[in-house]
Amino acid sequence: MNSQNKLILALDFGGTKHAAAIVHSGDRKWQKGRRALSPPFAGATVDREIMRSLIHQLLQGEKPGAIGVSFGGPVDATTGTVRLSHHVPGWENTPLRELLETEYGAPVSVDNDANVAALGEYRFGAGKGYESMFYITISTGVGGGWILNGRPWRGADGMAGEIGHIVVDPEGPKCLCGKRGCVERFASGPYCPNSAAVLAAATTSR
Ligand SMILES: [Zn+2]
């Protein structure tokens, strides 16, 4: 296969939804994409089945030349192993790269979603032309990714830039990680409306 025209499969495992898309290397436009929500209380096995079905719809028998994976949680990018998901049970120490390489017979790269997004912004978006940048993602969780001197900086255990569970108010409300007053407990997609409702109730009862 011509490396200029390799079919690349891109996968995004989120806390509440999943997405898959294909693109030819060198192209700047997706050829096709699919998304699906995870059912509430789904586990890692269900997530992987949903993704497999999206991939099947996209590839329709074609073989990918490479697979890139963005995962919504801490990942060991050197081995492509998911450490865990804070939102979905059952992902602990999943060798995602190995599983996908075995199933699709293509080289796979797996990284944390904020690191992947930071790399995307650095190459094609807001970070273009800069040597170093920090990217913040606010979705089901809150995460961050560093690019330092043109390269992703993952830090010890891949945790660099993971700002979601930094405690900003030790007396604050309890977070899903067990600590109190994390950044994510105040600023993530699911918690923002929740906090706004509590604030509105407090204001009207005054
Ligand atoms: Zn937390």
Residues whose N, C-alpha, C, O or C-beta is under 5 A from the ligand:
A	BS01	ZN	G164 H165 C175 L176 C177 K179 C182
